[in-house]
């Protein structure tokens, strides 16, 4: 059972922003303006798993929603404790 994050949508948006920068710095690719959210989520998720920055989801849970939730959890842990997205 996955826990709900109160700020999951804005956390995901921040995870995509930070993940995109990370992807480019790692020279692992670059997103095109036409790339969908699902393409970005999956690419960032797979890179973070490959780099061992997040634990992969079980195969049967590896879907779009699971990946989005995992990215939101990842970025939440990266943010300083006083960040507005960490406020409940």
BELCORWO-V644041 format. One record per helix or strand of 3 or more residues. SS is the DSSP state (@ for helix, = for strand). FROM is the first residue (numbers start at 1). TO is the last residue. Records with the same first field share a line. If there is no record, write none. Layout:
SS->FROM-TO, FROM-TO
//
This chain:
@->8-25, 37-50, 59-61, 64-78, 84-86
//
